[in-house]
Amino acid sequence: MDDTARLKDDLEELREAVLDDWILVTTRNVDAIRSMEQTLSWRVTKPLRVLRSVQRRASDVGYVRAGQLAAARVAEKLGRG
């Protein structure tokens, strides 16, 4: 096996290890995440983060299209999509 193939294999192993770690952390910390989401600061900042993401999208695709995408996302979340 040449160096390039060995490096590719090593990189793939690292990617898999990182993904495995992420899955482990997210599945074990569901309760911690839920309690964090119930805090006042989270409930205040989450809408602000959503608004900021819509603003970034609007600068990329325009305000009309960003509004359409946001409305579609809300409808999807509400089960009307």
C-alpha positions in Angstrom: 0.0 0.0 0.0 1.5 3.3 -1.0 1.6 6.4 1.2 -1.4 8.1 -0.5 -3.6 5.1 0.0 -2.5 4.7 3.7 -3.1 8.4 4.3 -6.6 8.2 2.8 -7.4 5.2 5.0 -6.1 7.1 8.1 -8.3 10.1 7.1 -11.3 7.9 6.7 -10.7 6.3 10.1 -10.5 9.7 11.7 -13.7 10.8 10.0 -15.5 7.7 11.3 -14.1 8.2 14.8 -15.3 11.8 14.9 -18.7 10.9 13.6 -19.0 8.1 16.2 -18.0 10.5 19.0 -20.5 13.0 17.8 -23.3 10.5 17.7 -22.4 9.2 21.2 -22.3 12.7 22.6 -25.6 13.8 21.1 -27.5 10.7 22.0 -26.3 10.7 25.6 -26.8 14.4 26.1 -30.4 14.7 25.0 -31.6 15.5 28.5 -28.9 18.1 28.9 -29.9 19.7 25.6 -33.6 19.7 26.5 -32.9 21.4 29.9 -30.7 24.0 28.1 -33.4 24.7 25.6 -35.8 25.5 28.5 -33.6 28.3 29.9 -34.7 31.9 29.4 -31.6 32.8 27.5 -32.2 30.0 25.0 -35.8 31.0 24.5 -34.7 34.6 23.9 -31.7 34.0 21.7 -33.2 31.2 19.5 -35.6 33.5 17.7 -32.8 36.0 17.3 -30.6 33.3 15.7 -33.5 32.3 13.4 -33.9 35.9 12.4 -30.2 36.3 11.7 -30.1 33.2 9.5 -33.1 34.6 7.5 -31.1 37.9 7.1 -28.1 36.0 5.9 -30.2 34.0 3.5 -31.8 37.2 2.2 -28.5 38.7 1.5 -27.7 35.6 -0.6 -30.9 35.0 -2.5 -33.0 38.2 -2.0 -35.7 39.1 0.5 -38.6 37.7 -1.5 -37.0 34.3 -1.9 -35.8 34.3 1.7 -39.3 35.0 2.9 -40.7 32.2 0.7 -38.1 29.8 2.1 -38.8 30.9 5.7 -42.5 30.4 5.2 -42.0 27.0 3.7 -39.8 26.0 6.7 -42.5 27.2 9.2 -45.2 25.3 7.3 -43.0 22.2 7.4 -42.4 22.6 11.1 -46.1 23.0 11.7 -46.9 19.9 9.6 -48.6 21.8 6.8 -45.8 21.4 4.2 
